[in-house]
């Protein structure tokens, strides 16, 4: 798995998790969905994402 694939998988997982938690636990979990969206937007413009540093440390290859 490459860093790009891992980043997409993480973003998708976090969105689905936050939607489930917002539906079944408490609506404030929808803020996590907003955070993920904002993070994706800012990384598109700045080309920096905190998760990439973690994935690099895990040894994933640039794709």
MODA-V554811 format. One record per residue. PHI is phi in radians with two decimals (* if undefined). Layout:
# MODA-V554811
phi-><PHI	PHI>
This chain:
# MODA-V554811
phi-><*	-1.62	-1.07	-1.09	-1.15	-1.13	-1.14	-1.13	-1.11	-1.11	-1.08	-1.09	-1.09	-1.14	-1.12	-1.13	-1.10	-1.18	-1.16	-1.14	-1.14	-1.16	-1.34	-1.75	-1.89	-2.79	-1.08	-1.06	-1.15	-1.14	-1.11	-1.14	-1.07	-1.11	-1.07	-1.09	-1.10	-1.13	-1.10	-1.11	-1.13	-1.16	-1.23	-1.18	-1.62	-1.69	1.02	-2.33	-2.50	-1.03	-1.15	-1.10	-1.08	-1.18	-1.16	-1.12	-1.12	-1.37	1.65	-1.27	-1.56	-1.19	-2.08>
